[in-house]
Amino acid sequence: QVQVVESGGGLVQPGGSLRLSCAPSGNIFSIATMGWYRQAPGKQRELVAHITSGGVANYVDSVKGRFTISREDDSNTVYLQMNSLKPEDTAVYYCTADFYIDSYSPSTAWGQGTQVTVSS
């Protein structure tokens, strides 16, 4: 099976920083896009950021200028650097990978989630 595993969540004070990482594994032919979603209590799940295989990144407006998504050169590991964190960033963050197991079969894998809590 194809899996993605997130790490790096935790408790941080407002204005602090965290770096999330996501490591895909399994029988992957190629990965097109990887991204981060988050879901806070009482709110709908939202796409935070995603990055293509060519390095093109997009962000939800609320995190622009504060979060940076990146991808390792020779692997599919993806990171989310979160700076100037706000209490409203508190959520469970999920990593996703849009991948192909061969040239014809697209699929999406979801991680188990990592908790980010921003509080004083």
C-alpha positions in Angstrom: 0.0 0.0 0.0 1.0 3.6 -0.4 1.2 5.5 2.8 2.1 9.0 4.0 3.2 9.7 7.6 3.1 13.2 9.2 5.3 14.4 12.0 6.3 17.6 13.7 3.1 18.7 15.4 2.9 19.9 18.9 2.1 22.8 21.3 3.5 26.2 20.5 2.9 29.7 21.7 1.3 32.4 19.5 4.0 33.8 17.2 6.1 30.7 17.4 7.0 28.2 14.6 6.6 24.6 13.8 7.8 22.5 10.9 5.7 19.6 9.7 7.1 16.8 7.6 5.4 14.1 5.4 7.1 11.0 4.2 5.4 8.9 1.6 6.2 5.2 1.2 5.1 2.2 -0.9 5.0 1.2 -4.5 4.8 4.7 -6.1 5.5 5.2 -9.8 5.3 9.0 -9.5 3.8 11.7 -7.3 2.2 14.7 -9.0 1.0 17.0 -6.1 1.4 16.9 -2.4 -0.4 19.0 0.1 -1.5 19.8 3.6 -5.1 20.0 4.8 -6.3 21.0 8.2 -9.5 20.6 10.2 -10.3 22.5 13.4 -13.1 21.7 15.8 -16.4 22.9 14.4 -14.9 23.8 11.1 -14.8 22.2 7.7 -11.6 20.7 6.4 -9.6 23.1 4.3 -6.7 22.9 1.9 -3.8 24.8 3.5 -1.1 24.4 0.8 0.0 22.2 -2.0 3.0 21.8 -4.2 3.4 20.3 -7.6 6.3 18.1 -8.8 7.6 21.2 -10.6 7.7 23.1 -7.3 4.8 25.4 -7.9 3.1 26.2 -4.5 -0.3 27.5 -3.6 -1.7 28.6 -0.2 -5.0 29.5 1.4 -5.2 33.2 1.9 -5.1 33.0 5.7 -1.5 31.5 5.7 0.1 33.4 2.9 3.3 35.1 4.1 3.5 32.8 7.1 3.6 29.2 5.9 6.0 27.7 3.3 5.6 24.3 1.7 8.6 22.7 0.2 9.7 19.4 -1.3 13.0 17.5 -1.1 15.0 17.5 -4.3 15.6 13.7 -4.6 12.6 12.4 -2.7 8.9 13.0 -2.3 9.2 14.2 1.3 7.2 17.4 1.8 7.5 20.0 4.6 5.3 22.7 5.9 7.2 25.5 7.7 4.7 27.4 9.8 5.8 30.8 11.2 4.0 33.5 13.1 1.5 30.9 14.3 -1.9 32.1 15.5 -4.5 30.4 17.7 -6.7 30.1 14.7 -4.1 27.8 13.2 -4.9 25.2 15.8 -6.1 22.1 13.9 -5.3 18.5 13.0 -3.0 18.7 9.9 -3.2 16.0 7.2 -0.7 15.3 4.5 -1.9 14.2 1.1 -0.2 12.7 -1.9 -1.7 12.6 -5.4 0.3 9.7 -7.0 0.4 7.1 -9.7 1.1 3.5 -9.1 1.8 3.2 -12.9 1.3 5.4 -15.9 -2.5 5.1 -16.0 -3.7 4.8 -12.4 -4.0 7.9 -10.3 -4.8 7.7 -6.5 -4.7 9.9 -3.4 -3.2 8.9 -0.1 -4.0 10.6 3.3 -1.9 10.6 6.4 -3.2 9.9 9.9 -2.9 13.6 11.0 -0.8 15.5 13.4 -2.1 17.9 16.0 -1.0 21.5 16.0 -2.0 23.6 19.0 -1.3 27.3 19.2 -1.9 28.6 22.7 -0.3 30.6 25.5 
